[in-house]
């Protein structure tokens, strides 16, 4: 068969679908999770710095390095297993410890990440979690453990994946600075299934936290948005009331419109990211196929009561901000139209005034031309008379008769000459 050239990205795009496999886990074990994000402009960060931080950790355990430019790593670090992922705004580290500590959610488990290595992290901790995975005991034992480990008012518990496991968490930060999740799995649950449950818990916690950054941004913007809304309303009222010159109102509207556009530009990425993260959280909860445990709230109910209102606030703020920007733009367009009409009226008045002045100037010019005819004729008659006086004396004609005789023809000739000149100029 004839050969065909592959697209240079064909294999990398196909492999991307398999780049982040779920871990294979066996109970009992502990998952230590950490997500790191740069505080500002994380989307434009240097990914090489994140990779260098990962290599620093791997070198401490003598572990093999990932392939160049990879955004995923899964391998052994000492006695434990590390899963590293690089995302658009953050990186995550998950270490799986193949035994349970005597103390549930022991902060010492997080010491798998060296303290000096943590201090070199290229960013800040956006979230961290301890996930305790154990073999399912009796329902009474699990219920007592949930009551001991979590805050009763906040805890969400659910049977998942056809009651092959029970998950629990209260989405609170404990005294050690970590969120807590518990997984109680059947003995015959598949390793991949258990790994998917743990992976989805990590994703729910991470994307829930990342989407709440949008809610925080709305809180920062809401005060200024209210002030701008009041200022915009005042300017629009001034437009209808004609209390200020249109030019002054237009300057104020342009200033408000520019500020609103800047706010939209600065917040648009965070709003878009928030909606994307929210969809991931909802999807990850849906695929768990939750069932109620002892009448307690499930994860979906917890999110609908605590998380969804925050996301609706973000959506409402986004709609309000864009509506304010559109309103300012429409008001500016209307006011610019008004200013243009006023200027057109002023220009029309100015043109009419110029026409009147031009007409008066024309009449004055014609008057001057008439006087010019008289003046030129006077001098022409004088010159002609001086030329004719000698002949008149010889013919015994008085000077007055000569002057009178040449006056009318000369005046006519001068008038005709001036008229010809004006016609040529016109």
Secondary structure, DSSP 8 states (H G I E B T S, - for coil): -------TTHHHHHHHTTSS------SSEEEEEEEEE-SS-GGG--HHHHHHHHHHHHHHHT-----TT-SEEEEEETTEEEEEEE-SSEEEEEEEESS--SSTT-GGGGGGS-HHHHHT-SSEEEEEEEEEEEE---HHHHHHHHHHHS-TTT-EEEEETTTTEEEEE-----TTS-EEEEEEE-TT--HHHHHHHHHHHHHHHHHHHHHHHHHHHHHHHHHHHHHHHHHHHHHHHHHHHT-S-HHHHHHHHHHHHHHHHHHHHHHHHHHHHHHHHHHHHHHHHHTT--EESTT---HHHHIIIIIHHHHHHHHHHHHHHHHHHHHHHHHHHHHHHHHHHHHHHHHHHHHHHHHHHHHHHHHHHHHHHHHHHHHHHHHHHHHHHHHHHHHHHHTT--HHHHHHHHHHHHHHHHHHHHHHHHHHH-
